[in-house]
């Protein structure tokens, strides 16, 4: 399960491209950005262990801006910023700030390694990452995983998972899903919707093979149309079928590929295909309190300041 800081870190990256995952993060490029001054101020803050100043700078810069600061820090201090932050900070605050300094692909690679190593596997994190990244992001993650840990991601997934869930994750990890295009193939839409329905209708136990194949290979735009067409055959939405006929990790993964994500509680919980701004909205609807307010009961000190900075604002 993801901790609250892992959840927030996974959602704060600036928009990558419109209308897809990553467009509703809370961190945007800082106006009047001065990377040289930020680097100088971080040298002083780390030397004096001024954690407040560290939080103030790094939680208010975009991922791209933070990477530029890191390069200039090496020139200014002749040291590696990430290493210096790891030495200056501790506990949960260290996890948040170090996480912010990783590129999105390195952060995801680190989370995947954490999910796969040791006793037990964190299936929720595998689903959260592998089911929501596009091909380019997945290829970057695979490369970062190899560079960071000298390990093959697909092999680690194969070693730590099994059966249908394993097949689904390995299909996604290849990063070969069809890309969205302007071409709409109505015959294939109908074929896929009918195939999914027949995999359920022709036996008491639904055949997962076509579900895995279609949901991991087709583009997201195509799948949206398939899910609409599916209702014509099944008289129920795709989400209902998945919840009824599939269970466990496979069911959760299919839900993540097929429908909007769940709303997390501030204690460990894993959202699916959503980002922090929309999570804040849905969180308040579900729990009657804003995520910003809920966080104040979960942390304190500079750690709380960092979390609130990432959450960004109260939702009234």
N, C-alpha and C positions, 0 to 999 in steps of 0.2 A: 504493500500500500504506500502511496505517496504521503509524505508529511505535508503540513500546510505550506511550508516554505518551498518545497519541491513543486507543489501545485502552482503557487504564484509565479515561481521562476519559469515554469513551463508555459505561462500564459502572457508574459509581459513583453515579449519581443515585438518590435515595431512591425507594421503591416509589410508583408512581402509582396503580395499582388492582390488586386481587388477580387472580391466575392469568393475567396477561398479561405481555408484555415490560415490563421495568423493575421487577419485583418482587424481584429478587435482587441489587440493588446493595449495596455494602458500607457506604455512608455513611448513617447514620440521624441524625435530629435530636439535637443535643447537649443533654443534660440541664442544667437550671439555666442555660439560655441567657441571657446578658446582652449584648445587642447594643451598648448604649452603651459598656460597658467594652471590648468587642472593638474598636469603632471607635477609642476612645482609644488602646488598645494598638497598633493598626495604624498610627495616626499616628506614634507614637513609633518603632515598628519600621521603618517606611519612611524616616523621617528619619535614623535611625542605620544604615540598610541591614542590619538584623538579620534576615537571611533565615530563620534558624531559627525565630524568633518568628512570622514571616509564615506559614511552613509549618505550624507547630503550630496556629495559629488556623484557617486556611482549609481545611486538610485534615480538620478535625474538626467541621465545620459542614455541615449539609445545604444543598442548593441554595437553598431558601427562606430559610434563616437567613443565608446569604451575601448574598442580595439585600437583606435588611433591614439588614445591616451596611453595605452600600454606600450605602444611602440615608442612614443616620445618619452615615456618614463624611463625606458631602457637607455635612451640617449642621455637624459638628464641625470639619472642616478647611477647609471652603469649597473643596474640591477634589474631582475625580472619582477614586474609588478605582481603577478600572481603569486610568486614565491614569497615576496615580502608581505603580501596580505595574509597568506597562510601563517606566517610567523607572527604577525601582529594581532591577529584575531583568534577567537576561540568559540567553541560551542555552536549554537544555532546561527548566531550572527555570522560566523565564519562560513558556514554552509551557504547562507544566502549570498554574501558578497563574492565568494569564490565562484558560486554558480553564475552570478551575473557576469563575471569576467570571462567565462567560457563562451565561445561562439555557439549559436544554436545547435549546430551539428555536433560539436564537442560535448555540449551539455547533454544532448540526447544520447550520444554514445556512452557517456559516463552513467547515465540513468539505466541504460540497457545492460551495461556490465554489472551494475549493482543488482539489477533484477535477476540476472542469470547466475551470479556467482554464489558460492556458499551453500548452506543447507536451505533447501526450499527455493522456489521460484516465485517471483512477484509477477504473476500473470497480468494483473491490472495495468502495470506499467508497460509491459510488452504490448498490450492492446492499445493503450493510450498513445503510444508513439507510432507503432507500425501501422495502425489502422487509420491514422490521420495525416501522415506526411505524403507529399506528392513524390513523383519519381526522382526529381532533382534533389530534393531534401533527403530521400532515402539513400541515394548514391553518395551524398556528402557524409551522411551518418556512417555508412559502411566504411568509407575511407578513413574517417576520424577514428572509428573503432579499431581499425587495423593499426593506425599510427599511434594511438594512445596505449593500446594494450597488447599489440603484436598478436592479435587473435582474429580468427575469422568469425564474423557475426553469424552467418548462416550455420556454421558448424556448431557454435555454442547454442543456438536455438534448437538445432536437431538433438543435441545431447541433453537438453534440459526440459524438453516438452515431448509430447507424444500424440499419436493418433490424429484425429481430424483437426484438432487445434494446432498441432505441429504443422500439418500440411497447409493450413490457412496462413500461418505466420511465415512459413518459408516462401509461399507464393508471393506474399506482399514484400518480403525482404529482397526479392530479386529486382524490385523497382522497375517492372516492365508493364505496369498497368497502362491501358490505352489512354492517350491524351484527349482532352476535350477538343472538339472541332466544330465548325459551323454545319457540318454534314449531319443530318438526322436520318438514321436508317430505321424506318418504320417497320420494315419486315423483321429486322433483328430484334427490335423492341418487343414486338408481338411474340416472336420465337422465345426470347428469354423469359418473358412473363409467363408464358404457357409452360415452359420447361420447369420453372420454379414451382408453379402450381401443381403440375403432374408429379413432381418429386414428393410432394406432400399428399396428394389425393389418391395415389395409386397403392399406398401401403399404410399400415398402421404406424410404422416407424419411418419418418421421412428420410429420404436418401440425401445425405449432406453433400455428396460429390458435386452436383450441378450448382448448389448454393455457393460452395467454396469457389468453384471455377468462375461463375458469373460475377460474384461480388468482388473478387480479387483481380479480375482481368479487365472488366469493362470500365470505361471512363465514368466519372461522377455524374456528368450531365446525362449520359446514356442511362445510368442506373436510376436517376430521378424519374425519367420517363418510363422505365420498366416498372418501377414501383407504383406509378399511377395506373399503368395498364394492368398490373397484377390484380388490382381491385375488381376489374371487369371479370376476371376468372374466379377469384376467390370470394368476392363480396366482403373481404376484410382487408385492412391495411397490412402492409408487410411487417410492421412492428408487432402486431397481434400474432401473426403466424410464427414469427421467430420466438416470441415469448412463450407461446403454447407448445411448440414442437422441438425447440432446442434449449438445452440447459447448460449450466456450467460455463467454462471458459469459452467454448465454441459459441454458445448462445450470446455471451457478452460481446465477443468479437464481431459476430454477425450484426448485432444491434448497433455497434459502433460504426460499421460500414454502411448500415442501412437506414439509420434514423438519427435524429438529433440526440446529443448526449444527455446524461443524467446530471442533476445538480448536486454538487458535493456539500457535505457538512464541513465545518472548519477543522474538525478532527480528521484523521486520514480518510480520504475518499477520492475516487477517480472520476473526473468528468470525461466525456467522450469528445465529440467533435464540436467544441465550443471554445470561446476565448473569454478573457477575464471580464470585459465590459458586459457581455451578455450573461455570464455567470453571475455577476453582481445583481443584475435585474432579476434573474430567475431565483437566486438565493433569497432575495427579499420576499418574492411572491410565495415561496415555499415555507420559509421559517418565520416570516413576519418581523424580521430584524435585518438590518443591512449587514453585509459581509464586513464592512469597515468597522461597525460597532462590535460584531462578534469577535473580530481579531483582538480587540482590546481586552477580552477576557482570556486570551490564549497566550499572551506574551507580555514582556515589559522591557523597559530600557531602550537601548539602541536597537535591539532586535525588533521590538514593537515598532519603532520609528521606521525601520527598513521595510517591514511588512506593510505598514500603512502607506508608505511612499509608493510601493508597488501596486497596492490596491487602488491608490490614487485619490479617491474621494468618497464622501458619504453619499448614499442614495436615499433621498428623502421620500 
